[in-house]
Amino acid sequence: MKAALLASTAACGKPLALWFQDEARVGQNGTHAHVWAPVGSRPPMVRDNRHDSVPLFGAICPARGVGAAIIMPAVNTEAMNEPPAEIRAQLAPDAPAVAILDGAGWHQRGGGRVVPDNISPLSLPPYAPDLNPPDLNPPDLNPMENVGDYLRADRLCALVWDRYDAIVQACRSAWAFPVDDPAHMRSIGTRASASVRG
């Protein structure tokens, strides 16, 4: 982390924004959420067996309670050039930021990847350390994954979409919910394991 911060020469003397970025696939063959139901019952849910989907590229800055997202037709290096531009639109001119993301191949620099000068991408380690007791799941070091899980479970679960455009519109509506409520964005995205201490 320190090397990424020092690499951003624009960060000298300016407040640094810490963003978390990831993508989520949303589509017809989606997942089911866990719901409360009486013991022994099985609540009915619809499940679409078709495979049309869209990737939702999202990023959040939990400290400020803001987010940026873009819906692209595919997940590749070219598509990864767009989310940093969306993050930059949320920053003051030339304000420095660090965008934390996982180590997926399309997240790597080089090979056509374009990142604004004031944003320093930082890849997470390949294996997250286990910070919790053995009986609990290890924490997500990227809180954007929590936002994606929340949207899938609360806003995009048990729905059937007949057209690609309907999936895109559902993603827009789902993303507007946490973005329009900064307190909710902070609640979902704030993690002790994903913060910078001065």
Residue pairs with C-beta under 8 A, 6 or more apart in sequence:
1 98
1 122
1 196
4 98
4 120
4 121
4 122
5 11
5 16
5 98
5 120
7 120
8 16
8 96
8 98
8 118
8 120
10 94
10 95
10 96
10 117
10 118
11 96
11 120
14 95
14 96
15 95
16 96
16 97
16 98
16 196
17 61
17 63
17 64
17 91
17 95
17 96
17 97
17 98
18 61
18 62
18 63
18 97
18 98
18 100
18 195
18 196
19 59
19 60
19 61
19 87
19 97
19 98
19 99
19 100
19 119
20 59
20 60
20 61
20 62
20 99
20 100
20 101
20 142
20 143
20 144
20 189
20 194
21 57
21 58
21 59
21 83
21 87
21 99
21 100
21 101
21 142
21 144
22 57
22 58
22 59
22 101
22 102
22 142
22 144
22 145
22 148
23 55
23 56
23 57
23 58
23 75
24 55
24 56
24 58
24 148
24 151
24 152
25 53
25 54
25 55
25 56
25 75
26 53
26 54
26 55
26 56
26 151
26 152
26 156
26 167
26 170
26 171
26 174
27 51
27 52
27 53
27 54
27 161
27 167
28 48
28 49
28 50
28 51
28 52
28 53
28 160
28 161
28 167
29 47
29 48
29 49
29 50
29 51
29 53
30 47
30 48
30 152
30 156
30 157
30 159
31 152
31 157
32 45
32 47
32 157
32 158
33 152
33 153
33 154
33 157
33 158
34 153
35 43
37 43
45 157
45 158
46 158
46 159
46 160
48 160
48 161
52 161
52 164
52 167
53 167
54 71
54 72
54 73
54 164
54 167
54 168
54 171
55 71
55 72
55 73
55 74
55 75
55 79
56 69
56 71
56 148
56 151
56 171
56 175
57 69
57 70
57 71
57 72
57 79
57 80
57 82
57 83
57 86
58 67
58 68
58 69
58 83
58 144
58 147
58 148
58 175
59 67
59 68
59 69
59 83
59 86
59 87
59 99
59 144
60 66
60 67
60 143
60 144
60 147
60 178
60 185
60 189
61 67
61 90
61 97
62 143
62 185
62 186
62 189
62 190
62 191
62 194
63 186
64 182
65 182
65 183
65 185
65 186
66 90
66 179
66 182
66 185
67 90
67 147
67 175
67 178
67 179
67 185
68 83
68 86
68 87
68 89
68 90
69 83
69 86
69 171
69 175
69 179
70 82
70 83
70 86
71 168
71 171
71 172
72 79
72 82
73 79
75 106
76 106
77 106
77 108
77 111
77 112
77 113
78 112
79 106
80 106
80 107
80 113
81 112
81 113
81 114
81 115
83 99
84 99
84 114
84 115
84 116
84 119
84 121
85 116
87 97
87 99
87 119
88 97
88 116
88 118
88 119
91 97
91 118
94 118
95 118
96 118
96 119
96 120
97 118
97 119
97 120
98 119
98 120
98 121
98 122
99 115
99 119
99 120
99 121
99 122
100 122
100 123
100 124
100 141
100 142
100 194
101 107
101 121
101 122
101 123
101 124
101 142
102 123
102 124
102 142
103 123
103 124
103 126
107 121
107 123
108 123
109 115
109 121
115 121
124 141
124 142
128 138
128 139
128 140
128 141
129 138
130 138
131 138
131 139
131 193
132 138
132 139
139 191
139 193
139 194
140 146
140 191
140 193
140 194
141 191
141 193
141 194
142 194
143 188
143 189
143 190
143 191
143 194
144 189
146 188
146 189
146 191
147 178
147 185
147 188
147 189
150 178
150 188
151 174
151 175
151 177
151 178
155 170
155 173
155 174
155 177
156 170
156 171
156 174
159 170
161 167
161 170
177 184
178 184
178 185
178 188
179 185
